[in-house]
Amino acid sequence: MTRQPTSTDRPPDRLSTALWEADRHTLALSAAVHDWLAADVVSLEQIEQDSALMRLADQLVFRFTKLQDAMGERLMPATLAYLAEPYEDRPMRDRLNRLEKLGYLDLRDWLHWRDLRNQLAHEYPDQAEQRLQTLQATVTAATHLMATYRAWQQKLKKDTSI
């Protein structure tokens, strides 16, 4: 039986778990972005009339949100702990600033992705065009978020012995 990691695990265990989780979401998100681009979606009506496209849109939103959550809630603190950076109990903005200084992310990008995530959480039926634009922006943001995560992995390998 596999032992579940706990909050008292050493940083490498936390980091391995965070990377595993982000890998899962990245893999699913990558496939969803690929399928979305191949589907050539041009209208919200097209999505709403095709159950496969509706599921694909849901997968994009879900995995984009889950990858960003996994990075923000688990990968960021695990990376900082592994690098022996004393930011565990600091506010999120301090963590983001430190990770930017260390070269793991761009703060403006992260804040944009958080804003987009918040927009995705609030759907308004009378704003179909806005909903489609937000979904299309999610595809672009997802591609960039995944690239940031992959660069993060490479930087960790370079900076540590993972």
N, CA, C and O atoms as a DFTB+ gen file, in Angstrom:
648 C
 N C O
     1  1       0.839      -1.176       0.000
     2  2       0.000       0.000       0.000
     3  2       0.889       1.246       0.000
     4  3       1.867       1.319       0.744
     5  1       0.541       2.219      -0.838
     6  2       1.323       3.439      -0.944
     7  2       0.944       4.399       0.173
     8  3      -0.235       4.647       0.426
     9  1       1.949       4.928       0.830
    10  2       1.723       5.881       1.913
    11  2       1.358       7.243       1.328
    12  3       2.000       7.713       0.389
    13  1       0.347       7.860       1.873
    14  2      -0.042       9.209       1.466
    15  2       0.881      10.226       2.122
    16  3       1.171      10.110       3.312
    17  1       1.350      11.224       1.370
    18  2       2.201      12.251       1.980
    19  2       1.419      13.061       3.009
    20  3       0.207      13.239       2.884
    21  1       2.112      13.539       4.008
    22  2       1.504      14.371       5.040
    23  2       2.164      15.731       5.047
    24  3       3.197      15.930       4.408
    25  1       1.574      16.667       5.768
    26  2       2.116      18.019       5.828
    27  2       3.442      18.087       6.570
    28  3       4.137      19.101       6.502
    29  1       3.803      17.015       7.283
    30  2       5.070      17.017       8.015
    31  2       6.195      16.347       7.229
    32  3       7.311      16.216       7.732
    33  1       5.908      15.924       6.001
    34  2       6.953      15.311       5.183
    35  2       8.045      16.323       4.889
    36  3       7.824      17.534       4.875
    37  1       9.228      15.782       4.655
    38  2      10.345      16.625       4.247
    39  2      10.029      17.240       2.893
    40  3       9.237      16.679       2.136
    41  1      10.626      18.378       2.571
    42  2      10.342      19.049       1.299
    43  2      10.475      18.187       0.050
    44  3       9.631      18.318      -0.836
    45  1      11.482      17.307      -0.089
    46  2      11.534      16.524      -1.323
    47  2      10.286      15.666      -1.543
    48  3       9.847      15.503      -2.681
    49  1       9.709      15.114      -0.469
    50  2       8.487      14.335      -0.593
    51  2       7.334      15.227      -1.039
    52  3       6.558      14.858      -1.920
    53  1       7.230      16.383      -0.437
    54  2       6.192      17.348      -0.827
    55  2       6.392      17.788      -2.264
    56  3       5.428      17.925      -3.018
    57  1       7.624      18.007      -2.637
    58  2       7.917      18.464      -3.987
    59  2       7.584      17.376      -4.999
    60  3       6.988      17.665      -6.036
    61  1       7.949      16.162      -4.725
    62  2       7.629      15.049      -5.632
    63  2       6.122      14.904      -5.816
    64  3       5.640      14.689      -6.928
    65  1       5.396      15.023      -4.728
    66  2       3.939      14.941      -4.789
    67  2       3.361      16.094      -5.604
    68  3       2.473      15.887      -6.431
    69  1       3.858      17.301      -5.374
    70  2       3.378      18.474      -6.115
    71  2       3.675      18.332      -7.607
    72  3       2.838      18.676      -8.441
    73  1       4.845      17.833      -7.940
    74  2       5.200      17.626      -9.346
    75  2       4.330      16.550      -9.980
    76  3       3.888      16.696     -11.120
    77  1       4.086      15.477      -9.249
    78  2       3.214      14.414      -9.755
    79  2       1.825      14.966     -10.075
    80  3       1.265      14.681     -11.133
    81  1       1.279      15.753      -9.157
    82  2      -0.060      16.308      -9.363
    83  2      -0.081      17.258     -10.564
    84  3      -0.974      17.176     -11.407
    85  1       0.887      18.146     -10.638
    86  2       0.941      19.090     -11.759
    87  2       1.146      18.358     -13.084
    88  3       0.586      18.759     -14.105
    89  1       1.935      17.299     -13.076
    90  2       2.119      16.494     -14.293
    91  2       0.794      15.927     -14.789
    92  3       0.501      15.967     -15.984
    93  1       0.002      15.403     -13.871
    94  2      -1.321      14.843     -14.230
    95  2      -2.199      15.871     -14.910
    96  3      -2.797      15.606     -15.953
    97  1      -2.270      17.056     -14.306
    98  2      -3.122      18.101     -14.870
    99  2      -2.564      18.619     -16.190
   100  3      -3.323      18.938     -17.105
   101  1      -1.254      18.702     -16.290
   102  2      -0.635      19.170     -17.529
   103  2      -0.909      18.206     -18.676
   104  3      -1.216      18.633     -19.789
   105  1      -0.801      16.924     -18.411
   106  2      -1.057      15.926     -19.439
   107  2      -2.495      16.027     -19.966
   108  3      -2.717      16.041     -21.177
   109  1      -3.452      16.097     -19.064
   110  2      -4.860      16.191     -19.467
   111  2      -5.151      17.527     -20.139
   112  3      -5.895      17.579     -21.119
   113  1      -4.573      18.603     -19.623
   114  2      -4.798      19.926     -20.199
   115  2      -4.201      20.011     -21.595
   116  3      -4.808      20.597     -22.491
   117  1      -3.043      19.447     -21.787
   118  2      -2.403      19.449     -23.103
   119  2      -3.280      18.751     -24.145
   120  3      -3.449      19.251     -25.257
   121  1      -3.826      17.611     -23.783
   122  2      -4.719      16.884     -24.694
   123  2      -5.975      17.694     -24.986
   124  3      -6.443      17.733     -26.124
   125  1      -6.517      18.338     -23.962
   126  2      -7.730      19.145     -24.152
   127  2      -7.453      20.339     -25.065
   128  3      -8.270      20.652     -25.932
   129  1      -6.329      21.003     -24.885
   130  2      -5.974      22.142     -25.755
   131  2      -5.811      21.654     -27.192
   132  3      -6.303      22.289     -28.124
   133  1      -5.131      20.544     -27.368
   134  2      -4.944      19.982     -28.712
   135  2      -6.296      19.706     -29.373
   136  3      -6.522      20.091     -30.521
   137  1      -7.189      19.041     -28.646
   138  2      -8.512      18.714     -29.187
   139  2      -9.334      19.968     -29.469
   140  3     -10.058      20.033     -30.462
   141  1      -9.219      20.949     -28.603
   142  2      -9.960      22.206     -28.786
   143  2      -9.509      22.915     -30.067
   144  3     -10.334      23.370     -30.859
   145  1      -8.221      23.001     -30.253
   146  2      -7.692      23.666     -31.442
   147  2      -8.087      22.910     -32.708
   148  3      -8.359      23.529     -33.737
   149  1      -8.122      21.601     -32.644
   150  2      -8.531      20.793     -33.791
   151  2     -10.026      20.950     -34.086
   152  3     -10.451      20.788     -35.230
   153  1     -10.819      21.262     -33.069
   154  2     -12.271      21.388     -33.238
   155  2     -12.665      22.696     -33.912
   156  3     -13.770      22.806     -34.445
   157  1     -11.790      23.677     -33.897
   158  2     -12.052      24.974     -34.544
   159  2     -13.382      25.581     -34.080
   160  3     -14.272      25.853     -34.885
   161  1     -13.490      25.782     -32.788
   162  2     -14.706      26.338     -32.187
   163  2     -14.783      27.832     -32.484
   164  3     -13.822      28.566     -32.251
   165  1     -15.928      28.280     -32.998
   166  2     -16.081      29.692     -33.362
   167  2     -17.237      30.392     -32.648
   168  3     -17.342      31.618     -32.692
   169  1     -18.107      29.615     -31.989
   170  2     -19.231      30.255     -31.310
   171  2     -19.645      29.468     -30.081
   172  3     -19.408      28.265     -29.983
   173  1     -20.263      30.165     -29.155
   174  2     -20.776      29.514     -27.957
   175  2     -21.939      28.585     -28.312
   176  3     -22.120      27.541     -27.686
   177  1     -22.722      28.971     -29.318
   178  2     -23.824      28.122     -29.757
   179  2     -23.312      26.769     -30.247
   180  3     -23.933      25.734     -30.007
   181  1     -22.168      26.791     -30.937
   182  2     -21.556      25.559     -31.414
   183  2     -21.238      24.641     -30.236
   184  3     -21.452      23.430     -30.307
   185  1     -20.733      25.216     -29.166
   186  2     -20.404      24.432     -27.970
   187  2     -21.671      23.889     -27.323
   188  3     -21.748      22.711     -26.975
   189  1     -22.650      24.751     -27.168
   190  2     -23.868      24.362     -26.459
   191  2     -24.701      23.333     -27.219
   192  3     -25.523      22.640     -26.618
   193  1     -24.499      23.224     -28.534
   194  2     -25.261      22.260     -29.331
   195  2     -24.526      20.937     -29.524
   196  3     -25.071      20.008     -30.120
   197  1     -23.304      20.845     -29.030
   198  2     -22.490      19.644     -29.217
   199  2     -21.986      19.178     -27.849
   200  3     -21.126      19.818     -27.244
   201  1     -22.530      18.058     -27.371
   202  2     -22.174      17.596     -26.024
   203  2     -20.683      17.266     -25.904
   204  3     -20.111      17.420     -24.825
   205  1     -20.048      16.819     -26.977
   206  2     -18.614      16.529     -26.927
   207  2     -17.814      17.824     -26.752
   208  3     -16.840      17.850     -26.000
   209  1     -18.212      18.885     -27.432
   210  2     -17.540      20.172     -27.268
   211  2     -17.791      20.755     -25.879
   212  3     -16.914      21.397     -25.300
   213  1     -18.983      20.531     -25.353
   214  2     -19.296      21.003     -24.004
   215  2     -18.391      20.307     -22.992
   216  3     -17.848      20.950     -22.094
   217  1     -18.230      18.989     -23.137
   218  2     -17.330      18.254     -22.239
   219  2     -15.886      18.719     -22.409
   220  3     -15.145      18.807     -21.430
   221  1     -15.486      19.014     -23.633
   222  2     -14.133      19.481     -23.896
   223  2     -13.909      20.855     -23.253
   224  3     -12.860      21.103     -22.658
   225  1     -14.893      21.739     -23.376
   226  2     -14.792      23.056     -22.737
   227  2     -14.692      22.895     -21.220
   228  3     -13.897      23.573     -20.568
   229  1     -15.496      22.003     -20.670
   230  2     -15.434      21.742     -19.230
   231  2     -14.064      21.208     -18.827
   232  3     -13.523      21.601     -17.794
   233  1     -13.504      20.321     -19.633
   234  2     -12.182      19.763     -19.339
   235  2     -11.113      20.855     -19.366
   236  3     -10.227      20.878     -18.512
   237  1     -11.194      21.752     -20.339
   238  2     -10.238      22.863     -20.404
   239  2     -10.292      23.713     -19.140
   240  3      -9.268      24.002     -18.521
   241  1     -11.490      24.100     -18.779
   242  2     -11.669      24.952     -17.605
   243  2     -11.210      24.217     -16.339
   244  3     -10.479      24.774     -15.520
   245  1     -11.642      22.975     -16.192
   246  2     -11.300      22.196     -15.009
   247  2      -9.794      22.015     -14.885
   248  3      -9.231      22.290     -13.826
   249  1      -9.138      21.565     -15.929
   250  2      -7.701      21.284     -15.847
   251  2      -6.863      22.554     -15.752
   252  3      -5.830      22.555     -15.083
   253  1      -7.283      23.633     -16.406
   254  2      -6.577      24.911     -16.257
   255  2      -6.622      25.339     -14.790
   256  3      -5.607      25.719     -14.207
   257  1      -7.810      25.272     -14.212
   258  2      -8.000      25.651     -12.814
   259  2      -7.202      24.730     -11.886
   260  3      -6.543      25.199     -10.958
   261  1      -7.265      23.426     -12.139
   262  2      -6.563      22.469     -11.284
   263  2      -5.047      22.623     -11.384
   264  3      -4.351      22.508     -10.375
   265  1      -4.524      22.881     -12.583
   266  2      -3.081      23.061     -12.713
   267  2      -2.643      24.320     -11.983
   268  3      -1.630      24.317     -11.283
   269  1      -3.398      25.387     -12.145
   270  2      -3.014      26.609     -11.447
   271  2      -3.118      26.432      -9.936
   272  3      -2.259      26.917      -9.200
   273  1      -4.141      25.754      -9.468
   274  2      -4.270      25.476      -8.030
   275  2      -3.110      24.615      -7.533
   276  3      -2.523      24.896      -6.488
   277  1      -2.787      23.576      -8.281
   278  2      -1.701      22.683      -7.872
   279  2      -0.377      23.440      -7.786
   280  3       0.419      23.219      -6.873
   281  1      -0.155      24.321      -8.733
   282  2       1.081      25.099      -8.714
   283  2       1.083      26.091      -7.547
   284  3       2.075      26.208      -6.828
   285  1      -0.013      26.789      -7.366
   286  2      -0.077      27.817      -6.329
   287  2      -0.148      27.275      -4.912
   288  3       0.474      27.824      -4.002
   289  1      -0.895      26.212      -4.721
   290  2      -1.124      25.693      -3.375
   291  2      -0.100      24.657      -2.931
   292  3       0.152      24.505      -1.736
   293  1       0.489      23.946      -3.885
   294  2       1.416      22.890      -3.497
   295  2       2.816      23.052      -4.089
   296  3       3.803      22.930      -3.364
   297  1       2.920      23.324      -5.389
   298  2       4.242      23.404      -6.002
   299  2       5.039      24.610      -5.508
   300  3       6.236      24.494      -5.248
   301  1       4.395      25.746      -5.380
   302  2       5.117      26.935      -4.916
   303  2       5.697      26.739      -3.513
   304  3       6.902      26.913      -3.328
   305  1       4.876      26.382      -2.519
   306  2       5.455      26.207      -1.187
   307  2       6.461      25.052      -1.125
   308  3       7.451      25.134      -0.398
   309  1       6.215      23.982      -1.880
   310  2       7.145      22.851      -1.862
   311  2       8.485      23.239      -2.491
   312  3       9.542      22.837      -2.003
   313  1       8.440      24.007      -3.555
   314  2       9.676      24.462      -4.198
   315  2      10.455      25.370      -3.263
   316  3      11.662      25.201      -3.091
   317  1       9.774      26.330      -2.662
   318  2      10.454      27.245      -1.742
   319  2      11.052      26.493      -0.552
   320  3      12.167      26.789      -0.123
   321  1      10.313      25.527      -0.026
   322  2      10.836      24.738       1.096
   323  2      12.043      23.921       0.648
   324  3      13.043      23.851       1.362
   325  1      11.960      23.311      -0.514
   326  2      13.059      22.497      -1.005
   327  2      14.317      23.331      -1.231
   328  3      15.430      22.866      -0.990
   329  1      14.132      24.562      -1.694
   330  2      15.262      25.458      -1.923
   331  2      15.709      26.158      -0.646
   332  3      16.595      27.012      -0.682
   333  1      15.100      25.800       0.484
   334  2      15.416      26.375       1.798
   335  2      15.172      27.879       1.825
   336  3      15.920      28.635       2.446
   337  1      14.122      28.293       1.145
   338  2      13.699      29.690       1.169
   339  2      12.667      29.838       2.286
   340  3      11.682      29.100       2.303
   341  1      12.864      30.763       3.211
   342  2      11.972      30.887       4.378
   343  2      10.670      31.639       4.065
   344  3      10.409      32.704       4.625
   345  1       9.871      31.081       3.176
   346  2       8.649      31.763       2.751
   347  2       7.388      30.970       3.059
   348  3       6.303      31.352       2.622
   349  1       7.503      29.889       3.791
   350  2       6.375      29.003       4.070
   351  2       5.173      29.745       4.667
   352  3       4.032      29.512       4.268
   353  1       5.439      30.626       5.612
   354  2       4.346      31.316       6.299
   355  2       4.124      32.734       5.788
   356  3       3.395      33.508       6.410
   357  1       4.731      33.078       4.683
   358  2       4.587      34.421       4.137
   359  2       3.349      34.492       3.245
   360  3       2.882      33.466       2.751
   361  1       2.822      35.687       3.039
   362  2       1.661      35.849       2.142
   363  2       1.990      35.405       0.718
   364  3       3.150      35.392       0.308
   365  1       0.951      35.046      -0.018
   366  2       1.122      34.561      -1.384
   367  2       1.897      35.559      -2.243
   368  3       2.754      35.156      -3.029
   369  1       1.616      36.816      -2.108
   370  2       2.304      37.819      -2.937
   371  2       3.812      37.780      -2.690
   372  3       4.587      37.937      -3.634
   373  1       4.246      37.575      -1.449
   374  2       5.675      37.465      -1.144
   375  2       6.268      36.213      -1.800
   376  3       7.381      36.247      -2.324
   377  1       5.517      35.117      -1.766
   378  2       5.990      33.885      -2.412
   379  2       6.143      34.091      -3.917
   380  3       7.135      33.686      -4.522
   381  1       5.134      34.732      -4.501
   382  2       5.185      34.991      -5.944
   383  2       6.381      35.872      -6.299
   384  3       7.098      35.599      -7.262
   385  1       6.587      36.914      -5.526
   386  2       7.724      37.801      -5.782
   387  2       9.047      37.044      -5.678
   388  3       9.940      37.237      -6.503
   389  1       9.173      36.183      -4.664
   390  2      10.420      35.435      -4.486
   391  2      10.638      34.452      -5.632
   392  3      11.748      34.334      -6.151
   393  1       9.584      33.753      -6.023
   394  2       9.710      32.801      -7.131
   395  2      10.034      33.511      -8.445
   396  3      10.750      32.974      -9.289
   397  1       9.510      34.702      -8.606
   398  2       9.865      35.478      -9.802
   399  2      11.351      35.841      -9.767
   400  3      12.048      35.714     -10.773
   401  1      11.830      36.291      -8.608
   402  2      13.251      36.637      -8.480
   403  2      14.150      35.429      -8.709
   404  3      15.263      35.563      -9.219
   405  1      13.670      34.257      -8.333
   406  2      14.440      33.031      -8.546
   407  2      14.334      32.508      -9.983
   408  3      15.045      31.579     -10.365
   409  1      13.443      33.111     -10.773
   410  2      13.317      32.738     -12.174
   411  2      12.340      31.622     -12.479
   412  3      12.421      31.002     -13.540
   413  1      11.401      31.349     -11.552
   414  2      10.442      30.273     -11.759
   415  2       9.157      30.716     -12.445
   416  3       8.476      29.898     -13.063
   417  1       8.821      31.981     -12.349
   418  2       7.587      32.454     -12.977
   419  2       7.666      33.953     -13.213
   420  3       8.540      34.646     -12.691
   421  1       6.727      34.427     -14.013
   422  2       6.547      35.851     -14.254
   423  2       5.302      36.273     -13.481
   424  3       4.212      35.750     -13.712
   425  1       5.469      37.211     -12.573
   426  2       4.377      37.621     -11.691
   427  2       3.171      38.137     -12.479
   428  3       2.032      37.809     -12.149
   429  1       3.413      38.941     -13.518
   430  2       2.282      39.466     -14.311
   431  2       1.489      38.345     -14.952
   432  3       0.259      38.385     -14.983
   433  1       2.193      37.341     -15.467
   434  2       1.486      36.196     -16.057
   435  2       0.633      35.498     -15.008
   436  3      -0.540      35.208     -15.244
   437  1       1.226      35.230     -13.847
   438  2       0.489      34.529     -12.798
   439  2      -0.764      35.301     -12.394
   440  3      -1.833      34.711     -12.234
   441  1      -0.638      36.605     -12.231
   442  2      -1.798      37.414     -11.845
   443  2      -2.862      37.412     -12.946
   444  3      -4.058      37.406     -12.657
   445  1      -2.426      37.418     -14.198
   446  2      -3.374      37.330     -15.319
   447  2      -4.123      36.001     -15.270
   448  3      -5.339      35.959     -15.456
   449  1      -3.385      34.906     -15.016
   450  2      -4.023      33.588     -14.955
   451  2      -4.999      33.505     -13.793
   452  3      -6.053      32.882     -13.923
   453  1      -4.673      34.118     -12.661
   454  2      -5.591      34.126     -11.521
   455  2      -6.857      34.921     -11.861
   456  3      -7.964      34.520     -11.503
   457  1      -6.685      36.034     -12.546
   458  2      -7.837      36.832     -12.953
   459  2      -8.721      36.041     -13.920
   460  3      -9.946      36.043     -13.798
   461  1      -8.097      35.377     -14.865
   462  2      -8.846      34.561     -15.821
   463  2      -9.574      33.431     -15.096
   464  3     -10.729      33.133     -15.401
   465  1      -8.907      32.815     -14.155
   466  2      -9.529      31.742     -13.362
   467  2     -10.765      32.268     -12.632
   468  3     -11.793      31.593     -12.580
   469  1     -10.664      33.455     -12.076
   470  2     -11.808      34.055     -11.391
   471  2     -12.947      34.350     -12.366
   472  3     -14.116      34.189     -12.016
   473  1     -12.621      34.772     -13.568
   474  2     -13.656      35.009     -14.585
   475  2     -14.367      33.706     -14.945
   476  3     -15.582      33.686     -15.143
   477  1     -13.604      32.628     -15.025
   478  2     -14.193      31.325     -15.355
   479  2     -15.148      30.842     -14.273
   480  3     -16.086      30.096     -14.554
   481  1     -14.912      31.259     -13.059
   482  2     -15.761      30.828     -11.942
   483  2     -17.131      31.505     -11.957
   484  3     -18.062      31.047     -11.293
   485  1     -17.251      32.583     -12.706
   486  2     -18.505      33.344     -12.731
   487  2     -19.043      33.409     -14.151
   488  3     -18.582      34.211     -14.964
   489  1     -20.018      32.562     -14.443
   490  2     -20.637      32.553     -15.765
   491  2     -21.957      33.308     -15.705
   492  3     -22.755      33.135     -14.784
   493  1     -22.163      34.145     -16.710
   494  2     -23.402      34.909     -16.801
   495  2     -24.096      34.568     -18.108
   496  3     -23.537      34.801     -19.179
   497  1     -25.306      34.019     -18.042
   498  2     -25.998      33.560     -19.248
   499  2     -26.234      34.659     -20.286
   500  3     -26.289      34.376     -21.482
   501  1     -26.370      35.886     -19.847
   502  2     -26.655      36.976     -20.774
   503  2     -25.392      37.570     -21.412
   504  3     -25.475      38.565     -22.132
   505  1     -24.243      36.977     -21.157
   506  2     -22.987      37.488     -21.711
   507  2     -22.270      36.393     -22.502
   508  3     -21.137      36.023     -22.196
   509  1     -22.956      35.889     -23.521
   510  2     -22.422      34.768     -24.298
   511  2     -21.089      35.114     -24.958
   512  3     -20.158      34.308     -24.929
   513  1     -20.988      36.279     -25.539
   514  2     -19.749      36.664     -26.220
   515  2     -18.585      36.745     -25.229
   516  3     -17.472      36.321     -25.539
   517  1     -18.842      37.285     -24.050
   518  2     -17.805      37.372     -23.022
   519  2     -17.381      35.974     -22.570
   520  3     -16.194      35.723     -22.357
   521  1     -18.340      35.075     -22.424
   522  2     -18.018      33.702     -22.017
   523  2     -17.142      33.007     -23.050
   524  3     -16.204      32.295     -22.691
   525  1     -17.443      33.209     -24.335
   526  2     -16.631      32.608     -25.393
   527  2     -15.229      33.214     -25.393
   528  3     -14.242      32.488     -25.519
   529  1     -15.133      34.522     -25.256
   530  2     -13.816      35.165     -25.217
   531  2     -12.992      34.667     -24.040
   532  3     -11.788      34.447     -24.172
   533  1     -13.627      34.490     -22.904
   534  2     -12.926      33.984     -21.723
   535  2     -12.444      32.558     -21.958
   536  3     -11.332      32.204     -21.566
   537  1     -13.268      31.747     -22.591
   538  2     -12.873      30.374     -22.898
   539  2     -11.708      30.347     -23.887
   540  3     -10.772      29.564     -23.726
   541  1     -11.766      31.197     -24.900
   542  2     -10.673      31.262     -25.870
   543  2      -9.391      31.774     -25.213
   544  3      -8.298      31.295     -25.516
   545  1      -9.529      32.744     -24.317
   546  2      -8.361      33.247     -23.583
   547  2      -7.776      32.148     -22.691
   548  3      -6.569      32.112     -22.453
   549  1      -8.631      31.264     -22.206
   550  2      -8.168      30.156     -21.371
   551  2      -7.273      29.215     -22.170
   552  3      -6.284      28.706     -21.643
   553  1      -7.606      28.984     -23.417
   554  2      -6.781      28.106     -24.255
   555  2      -5.384      28.701     -24.403
   556  3      -4.386      27.995     -24.257
   557  1      -5.314      29.990     -24.691
   558  2      -4.025      30.657     -24.819
   559  2      -3.276      30.646     -23.493
   560  3      -2.082      30.348     -23.447
   561  1      -3.978      30.970     -22.425
   562  2      -3.359      30.998     -21.096
   563  2      -2.899      29.604     -20.682
   564  3      -1.837      29.455     -20.077
   565  1      -3.687      28.589     -21.002
   566  2      -3.322      27.219     -20.647
   567  2      -2.012      26.815     -21.314
   568  3      -1.164      26.169     -20.698
   569  1      -1.858      27.197     -22.565
   570  2      -0.623      26.890     -23.283
   571  2       0.572      27.545     -22.589
   572  3       1.626      26.928     -22.434
   573  1       0.396      28.784     -22.179
   574  2       1.472      29.502     -21.501
   575  2       1.704      28.957     -20.089
   576  3       2.849      28.850     -19.650
   577  1       0.643      28.616     -19.386
   578  2       0.778      28.042     -18.044
   579  2       1.537      26.717     -18.102
   580  3       2.407      26.456     -17.271
   581  1       1.204      25.887     -19.084
   582  2       1.911      24.609     -19.216
   583  2       3.381      24.831     -19.555
   584  3       4.248      24.114     -19.053
   585  1       3.667      25.811     -20.398
   586  2       5.067      26.119     -20.737
   587  2       5.814      26.606     -19.499
   588  3       6.978      26.261     -19.296
   589  1       5.150      27.399     -18.683
   590  2       5.760      27.867     -17.440
   591  2       6.047      26.695     -16.513
   592  3       7.112      26.625     -15.898
   593  1       5.098      25.780     -16.415
   594  2       5.311      24.608     -15.565
   595  2       6.480      23.765     -16.076
   596  3       7.313      23.320     -15.286
   597  1       6.547      23.545     -17.378
   598  2       7.655      22.747     -17.940
   599  2       9.003      23.427     -17.698
   600  3       9.989      22.763     -17.380
   601  1       9.040      24.748     -17.849
   602  2      10.277      25.489     -17.573
   603  2      10.623      25.388     -16.087
   604  3      11.794      25.279     -15.725
   605  1       9.605      25.425     -15.233
   606  2       9.784      25.266     -13.782
   607  2      10.465      23.926     -13.496
   608  3      11.430      23.857     -12.736
   609  1       9.946      22.862     -14.118
   610  2      10.536      21.537     -13.931
   611  2      12.011      21.537     -14.342
   612  3      12.859      21.012     -13.620
   613  1      12.309      22.118     -15.485
   614  2      13.690      22.152     -15.970
   615  2      14.577      22.950     -15.025
   616  3      15.712      22.556     -14.757
   617  1      14.071      24.062     -14.525
   618  2      14.847      24.884     -13.599
   619  2      15.096      24.117     -12.303
   620  3      16.195      24.179     -11.753
   621  1      14.099      23.403     -11.813
   622  2      14.289      22.587     -10.612
   623  2      15.384      21.545     -10.836
   624  3      16.224      21.329      -9.962
   625  1      15.378      20.914     -11.979
   626  2      16.403      19.918     -12.284
   627  2      17.782      20.559     -12.316
   628  3      18.765      19.976     -11.858
   629  1      17.837      21.754     -12.856
   630  2      19.120      22.473     -12.935
   631  2      19.576      22.964     -11.559
   632  3      20.757      22.883     -11.224
   633  1      18.631      23.470     -10.768
   634  2      18.953      24.057      -9.459
   635  2      19.142      23.028      -8.356
   636  3      19.746      23.325      -7.325
   637  1      18.628      21.810      -8.565
   638  2      18.656      20.795      -7.512
   639  2      19.092      19.463      -8.104
   640  3      19.486      19.376      -9.268
   641  1      19.015      18.463      -7.302
   642  2      19.386      17.119      -7.766
   643  2      18.159      16.237      -7.926
   644  3      18.227      15.028      -7.699
   645  1      17.031      16.835      -8.315
   646  2      15.798      16.053      -8.494
   647  2      15.933      15.143      -9.700
   648  3      15.005      14.402     -10.022
